[in-house]
Amino acid sequence: MSATLNAGRTRAALRTSARISGELLLVLVAAAVVLWLLGRMWSVVWPLIVGLLLTTLTWPPARFLRRRGLPPALVASLVTVLFLVVAAGTVALIAVPVAAQSGELTDGVVEGIQRLREWAAGPPLNIGEERIAGAFDTATARVQDSAGTIVSTVVTGVSTVFNGVLTAVLGLFLMFFFLKDGPRFLPWLRRQLPGRLATDVPVVAARCWNTLGAFVRSQALVGLIDAVLIGLGLWFLGVPLVLPLAVLTFVAAFVPIIGALFAGLVAVLIALVSNGVTDALIVLALIVAVQQIEGNVLQPMIQSRGLGLHAAVVLLAVTLGGSLAGIVGSLLAVPVAALVAVVWNYLREQLTDPPREPAADGSAG
């Protein structure tokens, strides 16, 4: 005789499932509203995020100077000026050697194009000069036909650059104020909140701050490893501009996907015009190998230790962030996942029952 379902238990299970589904739906609606509000205020939120990330990078020297008794305003001014000097020095370290060898690189580019034409004209392609000239004419005609699209793209690019510069300037100003008044924020926040929130919110904010600092430090370490490995490879092959390329690799590590592609493309092009096709292919293989090791081994391991996230969570977070919001999503995916983990762990701490004390007679109670 087969067993039959209990009607009371079935109804109870359905009611419980419906209640849980309704609660989850409300949570998802609330999360969607929050994301919508963040999107509407993105022109303010993005500079705030940049300012916080810059502050986590510059807070260690500011903390050192504060402990020596310097006034907060003077400390913030000194650290901000030092940061600007370092940033300008980094740009000069890249630009000056490139400008000094610009003539040589230009000649190399022209020579490289000529080599490509000679290679295309020979076997196995056997593309004659007439066909090459016709291809150039066709490309020129297409460019002329799409002049309007190119102009609109250029205008969009200029607008993007202007917004990026404005965001950077606002981020620097916010960094100055965070360095100056940051330690007073949590006490001020505690006074503004009622009841239990006056304890919970400052604790979560402090943990989130520590997590952001761990993210910036781990990202800098990953970029340093990339720069050293690629720089050593370029130096061994005799590629010029090794130091600027290494610095560019380190800076580009803070911009996921596009940064690595851009730095790698520049290194391959310089190797091509200066050393030839063979060394360029070796450089390409080196960069692909380093990027694969970084993306699949180093970055998940380092960030998982510093942020308390499993390596698989880091990989999935970067993939999801890139698919939802492009480059910005990839950049913010890991710190956002770490902050969500901080809030979740704090909620678990508050909702977990304390362990029971064993009774005096040794029984479990």
Sequence and secondary structure as in RCSB ss.txt:
>XXXX:A:sequence
MSATLNAGRTRAALRTSARISGELLLVLVAAAVVLWLLGRMWSVVWPLIVGLLLTTLTWPPARFLRRRGLPPALV
ASLVTVLFLVVAAGTVALIAVPVAAQSGELTDGVVEGIQRLREWAAGPPLNIGEERIAGAFDTATARVQDSAGTI
VSTVVTGVSTVFNGVLTAVLGLFLMFFFLKDGPRFLPWLRRQLPGRLATDVPVVAARCWNTLGAFVRSQALVGLI
DAVLIGLGLWFLGVPLVLPLAVLTFVAAFVPIIGALFAGLVAVLIALVSNGVTDALIVLALIVAVQQIEGNVLQP
MIQSRGLGLHAAVVLLAVTLGGSLAGIVGSLLAVPVAALVAVVWNYLREQLTDPPREPAADGSAG
>XXXX:A:secstr
      HHHHHHHHHHHHHHHHHHHHHHHHHHHHHHHHHHTHHHHHHHHHHHHHHHHHHHHHHHHHHTT  HHHH
HHHHHHHHHHHHHHHHHHHHHHHHHTHHHHHHHHHHHHHHHHHHHHSTTT   HHHHHHHHHHHHHHHHHTHHHH
HHHHHHHHHHHHHHHHHHHHHHHHHHHHHHHGGGHHHHHHHHS TTHHHHHHHHHHHHHHHHHHHHHHHHHHHHH
HHHHHHHHHHHHT S HHHHHHHHHHHTTSTTHHHHHHHHHHHHHHHHHH HHHHHHHHHHHHHHHHHIIIIIHH
HHHHHHHT  HHHHHHHHHHHHHHHHHHHHHHHHHHHHHHHHHHHHHHHHHS       TTS   
